[in-house]
């Protein structure tokens, strides 16, 4: 698989697993998912709260307003979803799996940094 295609597939899988992790975490804590958007650009398919868009390089899960521990669990769900997807993708394609792993590590670092900044702001 050419390098560019490998990177795009890795990003698409990382984004999908990340957003699916947020949605699963929201359902787990009882928060209503208002919209699950996968991709960027014009909408190709709309089924209930799911919007599948043209370019699978971005995504978002919009939930009802939550606070405290529920908000933290939903935020953590995205990174957890990527960590679950990584070994599965690694089995299918080690090169794509390596890129998903890199994106998982970056997502984890970003979440930890956001938690530290938020905690420092609360003091």
C-alpha positions in Angstrom: 0.0 0.0 0.0 1.5 3.4 -0.9 2.6 5.6 2.0 0.0 8.3 1.4 -2.9 5.8 1.3 -1.5 4.1 4.5 -1.5 7.4 6.4 -5.0 8.3 5.2 -6.4 4.9 6.2 -4.7 5.2 9.6 -6.2 8.6 10.2 -9.6 7.4 9.0 -9.5 4.4 11.4 -8.1 6.5 14.3 -10.8 9.1 13.9 -13.6 6.5 13.6 -12.4 4.6 16.7 -11.8 7.8 18.6 -15.3 9.1 18.0 -16.9 5.7 18.5 -15.1 5.6 21.9 -16.7 9.0 22.8 -20.1 7.8 21.8 -19.8 4.5 23.7 -18.6 6.4 26.8 -21.5 8.8 26.6 -24.0 5.9 26.4 -22.2 4.2 29.3 -22.7 7.2 31.6 -26.2 7.8 30.4 -25.6 10.9 28.3 -27.7 11.3 25.2 -25.7 11.5 22.0 -27.2 14.3 19.9 -25.0 13.9 16.9 -22.2 11.5 15.8 -20.4 13.1 12.9 -17.7 11.1 11.0 -15.8 12.8 8.3 -15.6 16.3 6.9 -17.4 18.0 4.0 -20.8 17.3 2.5 -23.0 14.7 4.2 -23.2 11.4 2.3 -25.5 9.5 4.7 -27.6 10.6 7.6 -29.2 8.0 9.8 -30.7 9.2 13.1 -27.9 10.9 14.9 -25.2 9.5 12.6 -23.8 11.8 9.8 -21.3 10.1 7.5 -19.4 12.7 5.5 -17.2 12.7 2.4 -13.6 12.9 3.8 -13.0 10.6 6.8 -10.3 12.9 8.4 -12.3 14.5 11.2 -15.3 13.8 13.4 -17.2 14.9 16.5 -19.7 13.5 19.0 -22.1 16.0 20.4 -23.8 15.0 23.7 -26.2 16.6 26.0 -24.5 18.9 28.5 -22.7 16.9 31.3 -20.4 17.9 34.1 -17.9 16.4 36.5 -17.0 12.7 36.2 -19.3 12.1 33.3 -17.6 14.7 31.2 -14.2 13.1 32.1 -15.4 9.6 31.1 -16.7 10.8 27.8 -13.4 12.6 27.1 -11.4 9.5 28.0 -13.6 7.3 25.8 -12.1 8.8 22.6 -8.5 7.8 23.6 -9.7 4.5 24.9 -11.4 3.8 21.6 -8.2 4.4 19.7 -6.2 2.1 22.0 -8.8 -0.7 21.4 -8.6 -0.2 17.6 -4.8 -0.2 17.5 -4.1 -3.9 17.9 -6.9 -4.9 15.6 -5.6 -2.6 12.9 -2.0 -3.9 13.6 -3.1 -7.4 12.7 -4.5 -6.3 9.4 -1.6 -4.0 8.4 1.4 -3.4 10.6 2.2 -0.2 8.8 -1.3 1.3 9.3 -1.2 -0.1 12.9 2.0 1.8 13.6 0.3 5.1 12.5 -2.8 4.4 14.6 -0.5 3.7 17.5 1.3 7.1 17.0 -2.1 8.9 16.8 -3.2 7.0 20.0 -0.1 8.2 21.8 -0.6 11.8 20.7 -4.3 11.6 21.7 -3.3 10.4 25.2 -0.7 13.1 25.6 -3.2 15.7 24.5 -5.8 14.5 27.0 -3.3 14.4 29.9 -2.1 18.0 29.0 -5.7 19.2 28.9 -6.4 17.7 32.3 -3.3 19.3 33.8 -4.2 22.7 32.3 -7.7 22.4 33.5 -6.7 21.4 37.0 -4.2 24.3 37.2 -6.9 26.7 36.0 -9.2 25.5 38.8 -6.6 26.4 41.5 
